[in-house]
């Protein structure tokens, strides 16, 4: 990575990263908009480990409302 930064320049890499996140965010939002409004609930059990011989039961719920895609916020990480 250091060699790549020296070769193409850190400013070029930073600009490329910003453009890539802009692109990927647009693609992600477009894909989410195609998903119908729904609610999904799933359960699973994490592997057993010392002190928890039967594992840990995990339940998660995800709800996608159509309004989400219209008000999506930036998914870009905050580097600074």
Wavefront OBJ file of the C-alpha trace (Angstrom):
o trace
v 0.000 0.000 0.000
v 2.831 2.373 0.832
v 4.445 1.613 -2.513
v 1.161 2.296 -4.340
v 0.788 5.602 -2.502
v 4.286 6.634 -3.507
v 3.716 5.476 -7.094
v 0.377 7.180 -7.882
v 0.324 9.780 -5.123
v -1.705 9.917 -1.929
v -3.941 12.668 -3.250
v -4.841 10.508 -6.275
v -5.642 7.564 -4.007
v -7.808 9.710 -1.753
v -9.742 11.099 -4.738
v -10.208 7.579 -6.129
v -11.490 6.395 -2.739
v -14.020 9.231 -2.570
v -15.235 8.479 -6.102
v -15.471 4.759 -5.331
v -17.561 5.370 -2.204
v -19.835 7.766 -4.108
v -20.359 5.131 -6.814
v -20.866 2.220 -4.426
v -23.288 4.237 -2.298
v -25.428 5.038 -5.375
v -25.452 1.373 -6.416
v -26.361 0.252 -2.879
v -29.225 2.746 -2.557
v -30.559 1.738 -5.994
v -30.473 -1.935 -4.975
v -32.221 -1.242 -1.659
v -34.928 0.713 -3.470
v -35.682 -2.435 -5.497
v -36.335 -4.451 -2.340
v -40.006 -4.375 -1.386
v -40.892 -3.037 2.058
v -40.548 -5.971 4.395
v -39.540 -7.147 7.828
v -37.215 -10.088 8.331
v -36.521 -11.805 11.631
v -33.868 -14.465 11.938
v -32.453 -16.477 14.811
v -29.252 -18.424 15.087
v -26.984 -19.812 17.764
v -23.346 -18.875 18.091
v -20.952 -21.751 18.660
v -20.488 -22.941 22.240
v -17.466 -21.677 24.137
v -16.214 -22.023 27.717
v -18.909 -21.012 30.167
v -21.638 -21.192 27.505
v -21.863 -24.873 26.537
v -25.051 -24.425 24.465
v -23.836 -21.356 22.625
v -25.466 -17.955 22.550
v -28.859 -17.590 20.889
v -29.057 -14.502 18.676
v -32.208 -12.959 17.235
v -32.095 -10.079 14.781
v -34.806 -8.145 13.030
v -34.422 -5.942 9.978
v -37.188 -3.735 8.677
v -36.995 -2.014 5.310
v -39.534 0.738 4.782
v -39.797 2.395 1.401
v -39.123 5.805 2.964
v -35.611 4.674 3.959
v -34.255 4.745 0.434
v -35.469 8.305 -0.078
v -33.731 9.544 3.049
v -30.594 7.395 3.026
v -27.632 9.023 4.675
v -24.038 8.809 3.586
v -22.431 5.445 4.190
v -18.946 6.789 3.677
v -16.544 6.180 6.575
v -15.200 9.242 8.314
v -11.434 9.137 7.771
v -10.665 12.381 9.566
l 1 2 3 4 5 6 7 8 9 10 11 12 13 14 15 16 17 18 19 20 21 22 23 24 25 26 27 28 29 30 31 32 33 34 35 36 37 38 39 40 41 42 43 44 45 46 47 48 49 50 51 52 53 54 55 56 57 58 59 60 61 62 63 64 65 66 67 68 69 70 71 72 73 74 75 76 77 78 79 80
